[in-house]
């Protein structure tokens, strides 16, 4: 039997496991899906906004794969640091597929970025998603204004959560402490700012339109900023998503505010140059930009300050090195050829990558499926040579002997039951357990 470890239980990892057990070329394949967290599903559980129930329902599809008789979920297993270095894993499994994502945020690289009150959007998402690694337990929600830097889907998510009323989030699985803080929020003006124009924004039209569907917030767009975009007057030549984005924004620019209690200001052609304040963020200084004729923008020397004690930076993600694996610092990925890990430019037998660590942080959740299939096709083409390598008879036992305490699928089911019970006790639906102690205690059946 060909034994494969998939590192990471998010979409790319589960899609890789699915491709392995559904293919017919090598019928005897056993897959262990290892995850550092005790819970499966990766960013579907810890990155999708709580009010995106349809996207979060993808967990049901991933669940079907993880319940396959030849797939085993093993959470609470840290891969990378000793003793579970990549070399050691190759003694336990014939092949290892790393699906570890892009775990850090890109930086603005401007003065004041480290001031209190300045956070990455990931920190905010981790807080409202109950990620057990969340290091921030409070945000400056007591003042009237917040700035979100970036115009991608994550920026739209955090702006939307800030603009929602707490009662709208109450039916979701948002952790109770975050729900309480959001219920007391006094943030009434959310400024979402991009350095380029609307035709180059990275959000999808579906996400953008959700802002306009908020019952408690007006979306405000400045026609004069849209008009700076060369494609604004005639967006017909743009790709479909970009064209529809411009059309939605044009419609909003013609509307008058309705006087709702919160306002989302969509701003364009403003580049952050500094975060201002002494001891804490007070404002963000932006430089007005203009198209440079080459697809980019250039500064104009005109500046604008937007007052806000809360700044959420959402300018992209970047992969981080995994100890023992090669890493391309410039691209933030593991060097690979069709998913085969390259060491010194040569494929490393038994080592593969899929997802963002393979191709960079691009695409949507569904993009991970063909990416994983490509990697699995490479693995299966190597299967005869891989199966000839000697490995231990019982990799789960070897993992335990290495000092890990894996949370198996039954442990995850106990976590699910505990979160349902927590929600019932709070008069809500399922509520996430937000900390390692609570998750591991629930997995072990502790009260």
C-alpha positions in Angstrom: 0.0 0.0 0.0 1.2 3.5 -0.9 1.2 5.6 2.3 0.9 9.4 1.8 0.9 12.2 4.3 -0.9 15.4 3.4 0.3 18.3 5.6 -2.6 20.7 6.1 -6.4 20.1 6.2 -7.6 23.2 4.4 -9.1 23.0 0.9 -5.8 22.3 -0.9 -4.9 19.5 1.5 -8.3 17.9 1.4 -8.6 18.2 -2.4 -5.2 16.4 -2.6 -6.5 13.6 -0.3 -9.6 13.4 -2.4 -7.7 13.1 -5.7 -5.5 10.4 -4.1 -8.4 8.1 -3.0 -10.6 8.7 -6.0 -8.0 7.9 -8.7 -7.8 4.4 -10.2 -4.2 4.0 -11.3 -2.9 3.1 -7.8 -5.8 1.5 -6.0 -4.0 0.9 -2.7 -3.4 4.3 -1.3 -3.7 5.3 2.4 -3.7 9.0 3.3 -3.0 10.7 6.7 -4.1 14.3 6.7 -1.9 16.0 9.4 -2.7 19.5 10.7 -1.0 21.6 13.4 -4.5 22.6 14.7 -6.8 20.1 16.4 -9.6 21.2 14.0 -9.8 20.5 10.3 -10.8 22.7 7.3 -8.1 25.4 7.5 -9.2 28.8 6.2 -12.7 27.5 5.6 -13.0 27.4 9.4 -10.6 30.1 10.3 -10.6 32.5 7.4 -14.1 32.7 5.9 -16.2 35.4 7.5 -18.8 34.2 10.0 -21.7 35.7 7.9 -20.6 33.7 4.8 -22.6 30.7 5.6 -22.8 29.4 2.0 -19.0 29.4 1.7 -18.6 27.9 5.2 -20.9 25.1 4.1 -18.0 23.8 2.0 -17.0 22.1 5.2 -19.6 19.5 4.4 -17.8 18.6 1.2 -14.4 18.5 2.9 -15.9 16.4 5.7 -17.0 13.7 3.2 -13.3 13.3 2.1 -12.0 13.2 5.7 -14.5 10.5 6.6 -13.3 8.3 3.6 -12.2 4.9 4.9 -8.7 5.3 3.5 -8.3 8.9 4.9 -7.4 9.7 8.5 -7.4 13.1 10.0 -4.7 13.7 12.6 -4.8 17.1 14.2 -2.5 18.7 16.8 0.6 17.5 14.9 3.3 20.1 14.4 5.4 19.4 11.3 8.6 21.2 10.6 10.4 21.7 14.0 12.1 18.6 15.4 11.4 15.8 15.7 8.9 15.9 12.8 11.2 17.4 10.2 10.6 16.6 6.5 13.4 14.0 6.5 11.8 12.1 9.4 8.4 12.1 7.6 9.9 10.4 4.6 10.7 7.5 6.9 7.1 7.3 7.9 5.4 7.8 4.5 6.2 7.0 0.9 5.2 10.5 0.0 4.5 13.8 1.7 2.4 16.6 0.2 2.8 20.0 1.9 -0.3 22.1 1.8 0.7 24.7 4.4 -0.7 27.9 2.8 0.8 31.4 3.1 0.9 32.0 6.8 2.1 35.6 7.2 1.0 39.1 5.9 2.8 41.3 3.6 4.0 44.6 5.1 3.2 48.2 4.1 6.7 49.2 4.9 5.8 52.7 6.0 6.6 54.7 9.2 4.2 54.1 12.1 3.1 50.7 10.9 3.9 49.2 14.4 1.9 51.8 16.3 -0.7 50.4 18.7 -4.0 50.4 16.9 -2.4 49.1 13.7 -3.2 45.5 12.9 -3.0 43.1 10.0 -6.4 42.1 8.7 -5.4 38.5 9.6 -5.2 39.4 13.3 -8.8 40.8 13.1 -10.0 37.8 11.1 -8.4 35.4 13.6 -10.2 37.3 16.4 -13.6 37.0 15.0 -13.0 33.5 13.7 -11.8 32.2 17.2 -8.4 31.0 15.9 -6.6 29.5 18.9 -3.4 31.3 17.9 -5.0 34.7 18.0 -2.8 37.1 19.9 -5.1 40.2 20.0 -8.1 40.1 22.2 -9.4 43.6 21.7 -9.5 46.3 19.0 -10.1 50.0 19.1 -13.9 49.8 18.5 -14.8 52.6 20.9 -14.1 55.5 18.4 -16.0 56.4 15.3 -13.7 55.6 12.5 -11.6 52.8 11.1 -9.3 52.5 8.0 -9.0 49.3 6.0 -6.0 49.4 3.7 -6.5 47.2 0.7 -9.3 46.4 -1.8 -9.3 42.6 -2.0 -11.9 40.2 -0.6 -10.4 40.0 2.8 -10.6 43.8 3.1 -14.2 43.6 2.1 -14.8 41.0 4.7 -13.4 43.0 7.6 -15.2 46.1 6.4 -18.4 44.3 6.3 -18.0 42.7 9.7 -17.2 46.2 11.2 -20.4 47.5 9.5 -22.7 44.8 10.6 -24.9 45.0 13.6 -24.2 42.5 16.4 -27.7 41.0 16.1 -26.9 40.1 12.5 -23.8 38.2 13.6 -25.5 36.6 16.6 -26.8 33.6 14.6 -23.3 32.8 13.3 -20.5 30.9 15.1 -18.5 34.1 15.9 -17.0 33.7 19.4 -19.0 35.2 22.2 -16.3 37.6 23.4 -16.0 39.1 19.9 -19.7 39.3 19.5 -19.9 41.2 22.8 -17.2 43.7 21.6 -18.9 44.2 18.2 -22.2 44.8 20.0 -20.6 47.7 21.8 -18.7 49.1 18.8 -19.0 52.8 18.1 -17.3 52.6 14.7 -19.6 54.4 12.3 -17.2 55.2 9.4 -15.2 52.5 7.7 -12.7 53.8 5.0 -11.6 51.0 2.6 -8.7 52.4 0.6 -6.8 51.2 -2.5 -3.7 52.7 -4.1 -4.9 52.0 -7.6 -8.2 52.4 -9.4 -11.5 50.5 -9.3 -10.7 48.6 -12.5 -7.7 47.0 -10.8 -9.3 46.2 -7.4 -8.9 42.5 -6.4 -12.3 42.0 -4.8 -14.9 39.9 -6.6 -18.2 41.4 -7.7 -20.2 39.1 -5.4 -18.2 40.3 -2.4 -18.5 43.9 -3.4 -22.3 43.7 -3.9 -22.7 42.3 -0.3 -21.6 45.7 1.0 -24.5 47.3 -0.8 -26.9 44.8 0.7 -26.1 45.8 4.3 -29.2 47.1 6.0 -27.3 49.3 8.5 -24.7 50.9 6.3 -24.5 53.3 3.3 -21.7 52.7 0.7 -20.2 56.0 -0.4 -18.1 56.3 -3.6 -16.5 59.5 -4.9 -17.2 60.0 -8.6 -14.1 62.1 -9.0 -11.9 59.2 -7.8 -13.6 56.7 -10.2 -13.1 59.2 -13.0 -9.3 59.0 -12.6 -9.4 55.4 -13.8 -8.8 55.3 -17.6 -11.3 52.4 -17.9 -14.1 54.2 -16.0 -15.8 55.9 -18.9 -15.9 52.7 -21.0 -15.2 49.5 -19.0 -16.4 47.3 -21.8 -12.8 46.2 -22.6 -12.1 44.9 -19.1 -12.2 41.3 -18.0 -15.7 40.3 -16.7 -15.1 40.7 -13.0 -13.3 44.0 -13.3 -16.0 45.4 -15.7 -18.8 44.4 -13.3 -16.9 45.9 -10.4 -16.7 49.2 -12.2 -20.4 49.1 -13.1 -21.4 48.5 -9.5 -19.2 51.3 -8.3 -20.6 53.7 -10.9 -24.1 52.9 -9.8 -23.2 53.6 -6.1 -21.5 56.9 -7.0 -24.8 58.1 -8.4 -26.7 57.3 -5.2 -27.4 59.7 -2.4 -26.8 58.6 1.2 -29.9 57.3 3.0 -28.8 58.3 6.5 -28.1 54.8 7.8 -26.1 54.6 11.1 -22.8 53.4 9.5 -21.0 54.4 6.3 -18.5 52.5 4.2 -16.3 54.9 2.2 -14.7 53.2 -0.8 -11.6 55.2 -1.7 -9.2 54.8 -4.7 -5.9 56.2 -5.9 -4.5 56.7 -2.4 -1.2 55.2 -1.3 -0.4 54.9 2.4 2.8 56.7 3.2 2.7 56.9 7.1 0.6 56.0 10.1 0.5 59.0 12.4 0.3 59.2 16.1 2.3 59.3 19.4 1.8 56.2 21.5 -1.1 55.0 19.2 -2.4 55.4 15.7 -4.3 58.7 15.2 -4.5 58.8 11.4 -3.2 57.4 8.2 -1.5 59.7 5.7 -2.1 58.9 2.1 -0.6 60.3 -1.1 -2.9 60.8 -4.1 -1.7 58.6 -7.0 -2.5 58.7 -10.7 -2.2 56.2 -13.5 1.3 56.1 -14.9 0.3 54.8 -18.4 2.1 51.5 -17.8 -0.6 49.8 -15.7 0.7 51.1 -12.4 0.3 54.3 -10.5 2.7 57.2 -9.5 2.6 59.6 -6.6 1.3 63.1 -7.2 2.7 64.9 -4.2 -0.8 65.6 -2.9 -1.5 64.2 0.6 -4.6 63.4 2.6 -4.9 62.3 6.3 -7.8 60.1 7.3 -8.4 60.1 11.1 -8.8 56.7 12.7 -7.6 55.0 15.8 -8.0 51.6 14.2 -6.1 50.5 11.1 -6.4 47.1 9.5 -3.8 46.3 6.8 -5.0 43.9 4.1 -2.3 44.0 1.3 -1.8 40.3 0.7 -0.2 37.2 2.1 3.1 35.5 1.9 4.4 32.0 2.5 6.9 31.3 5.3 9.8 28.8 5.2 9.1 25.4 6.7 12.2 24.0 8.4 13.9 21.4 6.3 12.2 22.4 3.0 13.7 24.7 0.3 12.2 28.1 0.0 12.1 30.8 -2.6 12.4 34.0 -0.6 11.4 36.2 -3.5 8.2 34.4 -4.4 7.4 33.1 -0.9 6.9 29.6 -2.2 8.6 26.2 -2.2 10.4 25.7 -5.5 8.6 23.0 -7.5 7.8 21.6 -10.9 4.2 20.6 -11.3 4.1 20.1 -7.5 7.4 18.1 -7.2 9.6 19.8 -4.6 12.9 20.9 -6.2 16.1 20.7 -4.2 18.9 22.4 -6.1 16.7 22.4 -9.1 16.2 18.6 -9.0 13.0 16.9 -7.9 13.2 15.5 -4.4 11.8 12.0 -4.3 8.6 11.8 -2.2 8.2 15.5 -1.5 5.4 17.5 -3.1 3.5 20.8 -2.6 0.0 22.1 -3.4 -2.0 25.2 -2.7 -0.5 28.7 -1.9 2.9 27.3 -0.8 3.1 25.9 -4.3 1.8 28.7 -6.5 1.6 31.8 -4.2 -1.5 33.4 -2.6 -3.6 33.6 -5.7 -7.1 32.4 -6.8 -10.2 31.5 -4.8 -11.0 28.4 -2.8 -11.9 26.4 -6.0 -8.5 27.2 -7.6 -7.0 24.7 -5.1 -8.8 21.7 -6.7 -6.9 21.7 -10.1 -3.8 22.7 -8.3 -4.0 19.7 -6.0 -4.9 17.4 -9.0 -1.8 18.5 -10.8 0.4 17.7 -7.8 -1.3 14.3 -7.3 -0.8 13.4 -11.0 2.9 14.0 -10.5 2.9 11.9 -7.3 1.1 9.0 -9.1 3.5 9.1 -12.0 6.3 8.5 -9.4 4.3 5.9 -7.5 6.3 2.8 -8.4 9.5 4.3 -7.2 7.9 5.8 -4.1 6.3 2.4 -3.1 9.7 0.7 -3.3 11.1 2.9 -0.4 11.0 1.3 3.0 8.7 3.0 5.6 7.5 2.1 9.1 4.6 -0.3 9.3 2.5 2.0 11.6 3.1 5.7 11.0 0.4 6.7 13.6 2.3 4.8 16.3 5.6 6.4 15.1 4.0 9.9 15.4 3.0 9.1 19.0 6.5 7.8 19.8 7.9 11.1 18.4 6.0 12.9 21.2 2.9 14.1 19.5 -0.7 13.6 20.8 -2.7 13.5 17.6 -6.4 14.5 17.7 -8.1 11.9 15.6 -11.5 12.3 13.9 -13.4 11.2 17.0 -11.6 14.0 18.9 -12.8 16.5 16.3 -16.4 15.2 16.7 -16.1 15.8 20.4 -15.0 19.4 19.7 -18.0 19.9 17.4 -20.3 18.6 20.1 -18.8 20.9 22.7 -19.2 23.9 20.4 -22.9 23.0 19.9 -23.4 22.7 23.6 -21.6 26.0 24.2 -23.9 27.7 21.7 -27.0 26.2 23.3 -25.9 27.4 26.7 -25.5 30.9 25.4 -28.8 30.9 23.6 -27.1 30.8 20.2 -26.3 28.3 17.5 -22.9 26.6 17.5 -20.2 28.9 19.0 -16.5 28.3 18.4 -14.1 27.4 21.3 -11.4 30.1 20.9 -8.4 28.6 22.8 -6.0 25.7 22.7 -6.9 24.5 26.2 -10.6 24.4 25.5 -10.2 22.7 22.1 -7.8 20.0 23.4 -9.9 19.5 26.5 -13.0 19.0 24.3 -11.2 16.6 22.0 -10.3 14.5 25.0 -13.8 14.5 26.4 -13.0 16.8 29.4 -15.7 19.0 30.8 
